Amino acid sequence: MKLRFNFTIMDMGDEFAAVPVDEDAAKFHGMLKLNAVSADILEQLKEETTPEKVHAYLKKKYSDSTDDEIGHTLVNFLNQLVHEGLLIY
C-alpha cells in the first residue's frame, strides 16, 4: 500500500498538516490535519509498505502503547484514507 498523492508534512506546533506537492497539488485540493501518530503513519505511507510494517514501526516508536491500541489507531486511519481515496493497495 502507498499514498496516492505526494504530501509534505509540516509541524504546526500542536498538530501537523499534510499538503500535496508537485503535480499532485493540482489533483488534490486542500490539506490534511493530523495528530502526531497519524503524521507518523502518513510518513510511512510515502513509500510502498504493508500494514504489518507500519504497525511494527508504531510499536517501536510508541512502546508505551499496547498492540491493540496501535492496531485500532492504524486500522481507523487507514480506513479513513481508503474512504477518501488517498491510499492505493
C-alpha positions as CSV (number, residue, x, y, z in Angstrom):
1,M,0.0,0.0,0.0
2,K,1.1,3.6,-0.7
3,L,-0.3,7.1,-0.7
4,R,-2.0,8.1,-4.0
5,F,-0.5,11.6,-3.7
6,N,2.8,13.1,-2.7
7,F,2.4,15.0,0.5
8,T,4.8,17.1,2.6
9,I,4.1,17.0,6.3
10,M,4.5,20.2,8.3
11,D,4.7,20.5,12.1
12,M,2.3,23.2,13.2
13,G,3.1,23.0,16.9
14,D,0.3,21.0,18.5
15,E,-0.9,19.5,15.2
16,F,0.5,18.6,11.8
17,A,-0.6,19.4,8.3
18,A,-0.1,17.3,5.1
19,V,-0.1,19.4,1.9
20,P,0.1,17.9,-1.6
21,V,3.2,18.9,-3.6
22,D,4.4,19.0,-7.1
23,E,1.8,18.0,-9.8
24,D,-0.3,16.4,-7.0
25,A,-1.2,19.9,-5.8
26,A,-3.3,20.3,-8.9
27,K,-5.0,16.9,-8.4
28,F,-5.8,17.1,-4.6
29,H,-7.1,20.4,-3.4
30,G,-6.8,21.0,0.3
31,M,-4.7,19.6,3.2
32,L,-5.0,17.0,5.9
33,K,-4.9,18.0,9.6
34,L,-3.1,15.3,11.6
35,N,-2.1,14.5,15.1
36,A,1.5,13.1,15.8
37,V,0.5,9.4,15.3
38,S,-1.4,10.0,12.0
39,A,1.6,12.1,10.8
40,D,3.9,9.2,11.6
41,I,1.6,6.8,9.7
42,L,1.4,9.1,6.7
43,E,5.2,9.4,6.6
44,Q,5.4,5.6,6.4
45,L,2.9,5.5,3.6
46,K,5.1,7.7,1.3
47,E,6.8,4.5,0.2
48,E,5.3,1.1,-0.6
49,T,4.7,-0.7,2.7
50,T,2.4,-3.1,4.5
51,P,0.1,-2.6,7.5
52,E,2.3,-5.0,9.4
53,K,5.4,-2.9,8.8
54,V,3.6,0.3,9.8
55,H,2.3,-1.5,12.9
56,A,5.9,-2.6,13.8
57,Y,7.2,0.9,13.3
58,L,4.5,2.4,15.5
59,K,5.0,-0.3,18.2
60,K,8.7,0.6,18.3
61,K,8.1,4.4,18.4
62,Y,5.2,4.3,20.9
63,S,6.4,1.4,23.1
64,D,4.1,2.5,26.0
65,S,1.0,1.7,23.8
66,T,-0.5,-1.8,23.6
67,D,-0.7,-3.8,20.4
68,D,-4.5,-3.3,20.5
69,E,-4.2,0.5,20.8
70,I,-1.8,0.7,18.0
71,G,-3.8,-1.7,15.8
72,H,-7.0,0.2,16.4
73,T,-5.5,3.6,15.6
74,L,-3.8,2.2,12.5
75,V,-6.9,0.5,11.1
76,N,-9.1,3.5,11.7
77,F,-6.7,5.9,10.0
78,L,-6.1,3.5,7.1
79,N,-9.9,3.1,6.6
80,Q,-10.2,6.9,6.5
81,L,-7.5,7.2,3.9
82,V,-9.2,4.4,1.8
83,H,-12.6,6.1,2.2
84,E,-11.1,9.4,0.9
85,G,-9.4,7.7,-2.0
86,L,-5.9,8.6,-0.7
87,L,-4.5,5.1,-0.4
88,I,-3.5,2.6,-3.1
89,Y,-3.5,-1.1,-2.2
